[in-house]
Amino acid sequence: MEDQHFKFSPSVIAIPFLSVLILWVVFWWGIRFQIDIESYGIYPRTLQGIRGILFSPFIHGNIEHLYNNSIPLLILIAALRFFYRDLTFQVLGYGLLFTGLITWVIGRESYHIGASGLVYVLVSFIFFKGIRTKYYRLVALSLMVIMVYGSLVWYIFPNVKEGISWEGHLAGLITGFAFAILLKTPEYKKMIRYEWERPDYNPAEDKFMQRFDENGNFVNLPKPEVMEELPANMHTTNSEYDVVYDANSNKYIIIKKNSI
């Protein structure tokens, strides 16, 4: 897959914007109509809590909670759409589903809400998938993600910060890692710009490399030989002939101009 396959489209902006907009609309709706939407979160190992698998990512406890999830989602969903276009909806859809399901299984007996589990899915998937592809642009993306969001790894452990669902974070990390292994991407290949980047490149046949010995020292080629003698009637000012250097044989060739 070449660089030209990474193309910007309006969906790179539209999908993350609409996703975050939905979160803010739900938050406003709950405040405006005084609805206890937190009860629609994941409550582990209860039948009523199963509905939270679908609803909990859209529910946030306060404006700070919502804001802290909105910025990473805008950035990470845009990156996902641009670099992994064909996997966008699989990662987002199944990511929400499996993260919620794992949280329902392993979570504490409390309501688990928020889209932070999806943030962990995206960070985990983008990082591990980029490393696995070994494609230079995706590896660079992985390194950027881990530099910006690497500190999130601390919040998959219990008792690091009061009031957070570390179980949801851990579930998202596990889900993203699994997706990075199981979801298939095209075979990424760097564009070939130089001869030495080709798989069949043989340095022994490279004329430039032949100018160096086994220790990397520059060596001069033997003095070129004349392949054929000058015609008897040819003078140095004769415009009918040209002297051409043949690099393959390391010789000068005298030929008529009309035979070139």
N, C-alpha and C positions, 0 to 999 in steps of 0.2 A: 504494500500500500504506500503510495507516494504522498508527499506533503500536499499536493493539490486536492486530495480528498478531504482535508480539513478546511471546510468552507463555512464562512459566516452566513447565517440566515436570520430573519426576524425572530424565529423561534428560540434562538439563543438568548434573546432578551425577554420574549413574550412568556415563555414557560416559567422561568423563575419568578418573573414579576407577578403573573397570575397566581402562582402557587402561594407566594407570600401574601398577596392581596386577600386570598381566601382566609388565611389565618387571622388577618386584621379584621375582616368582616365578621367572622365568627366571634372574635373577642368583643367587638363593638355590640354585636347582637345580644350577647349574654349580659352585658352591662346595661344596655338600653332597655331591655325587657325584664331585667332582674331575674334571670334564669340561672338556676344552679347547674351549669353545664359541667362542672368538675365531676359530678356524679356519673357522667358518661365516660369517664376515663377507665383505664384498665384496673380492675380489682382482681388480683390473682386467684386462680383456682375456684372461681364462682361462675355460675351460669350467667348471671347478670353482668359480670365483669368482662365476659367475652365480647360484648358490643364495643368495649373500649379499644379493641384491636383495630377497629375501623375509625372510631371517633377521637381517640385520645391525641393523635398527632395534631389535631386542629384546635385543641383546648389548651389554654395557658392561664396560669394562676394570676399573673399581674403583668403590667406593661413592661417591666424590666425583663421578665421571663420571655415575653414575646419578642422584644427587641433583640435580646441575646441570641435568639434562634433565627431571626429574620435575616440578618446580615450574612451569616455563614451560608444560609440556604440560597440567597441570591447569587453568591459567588460560586458555590459548589454545583448547583444545578446548571448554571450557565456553562461551567467547565465541562460538566458531564455531557451536556447537549452538543457542545462544540467538538469535543474530542471523541466521544462515544455515542454518536448520534443514534445508531441503530439499537442501542441498549438502554436508551433514556427511560422509556416507560416501563421496561422490565425491572430496572434497578429501583425506580421510584415506587412502582406498584407492589412488586413482590417484597421490596425492602420494608415498606410499611407493614405488610402482612406478617412476614416472618419475624420482624423485630417485635411486633406486638404479641405474637404468639409465644415467643421465647420469654418475653417479660411476664406474660400471664402465667407461665409455668414456674419461673424462678423468682418472681418478685415477692417483696414483703406484702403483708396484708394491709395495703393502703392504696389509695387511688394514685395511679401513675398517669401523668398527663404531659403534653408537650411534644414538639417536633424534634427534640434533641436526639432521639433515637435515630431519626432519619439523617441528621447531620453526621452521626457516627458511621452510618451506612456509607454515606458519600465519601467521607474522609478515608475510611478503610478500603473501599472499592477502588477509588482513584489511586491511592498510594500503592496497593499491592498489585493491581492490574498493570499499572505503568512499569513497575519493576519487573513483572513477569514478561511483558512484551519485549523488553530490552531495546525498545525503539527510543532514540535519543530525545525526541520531543516529549514523549509520554513519561520517560524517566525524569526529565527536567520538571514536568508538571508534578510528578510524585514528590520530588524533593521540595518544590515550592509549597505544596500542601502540607507536608510534614513540618516544614519550617514555621508555617503560620499557625497550624492547628495541632502540632505535635504535643503540646501541653495538655490537650484533652484526654490523653491516655490516663492521666492520674484520676480522672473522674469515673473510671470503670471499677474502682476499688471502693469498698464500704467505708463509711465514716470519714471520708475526705472532706465533704462539705455537707452540712445539715440541709435537709429539705430537697435534695436532688435524687432522681431515680438512677442510681448507679447501675441497677439491673437493666434498665432500658438502654443505657449507654453501652453496657457490655453486650447486650443482645444486638445492638446496631453494629458494633465492631465485629462480632462473630458473623453476622449476616453479610456484611460487606466483604469480609475475607473469603467467605464461601462463594459469593458471586464472582470474585476476582479469579477464582479457580475454575468454576463451573461454566460461566458464561463465555462463549467463544467470540473472539474478535478476528478480523482479517489478519493475514500475515503481514506485519508491518515491515517495510523495507526502506532503507534510506536510498534516495535517488543517487544513481551513479553519475558522478561528474568527472572523475579522473580514471585513467586506465588502471591504476593500482588498487582501485576499489572493486574491480571486477573479480568474481569468484575464480575465474580461470587465469588470473594474472600470474605470469611467471617472471620473476625479477631477472632470471638468467638471460631472458630474451630482450630485456629492456636496454636500449642503447645507452641511456643515461646511467643506469646501474652498472653497466659494463666498464664505466670509467673509474670504478672504485674496486680496490682489492678486498680480500676477505677481512682485513683489519679496518676497512672504511677509509683508507687513504686514496687520494685522487691519483690516477695514473694516466699518462698520455698514451694515446693510440699510436701504433707504428706509423711511420711516415707513409702517406698515401702513395700508391703506385699508379703509373699511367697504364690504363687498360690496353690502349692501342697507340701505335706511333702516329705522329702527325703525318698527314699526307705530304708527299714530296713537294707538291705545288702549293701547299698552304703556308701563308704568311701569318704573322701574329695579328696583322690588321685585317685579315680575311673575315668578312662579315657573314660568310655562309656557315661557319662552324661556331659551336659553343662548347665550353668545357664545363661539365657537370660533375659534381661530387656524388658518388654512390655510397651512402652510409652503410648499406648492408655488406658490401665487399671492401669498404674502405679504399676505394680507388677513384681516380678521376676518369671520366668517360668523355671522349671527344665525339660529338655527334653533329650532324647537320641540323640547322634550325628547323627546316621543314619536316624533320622526322620526330620532333618533340610531340 
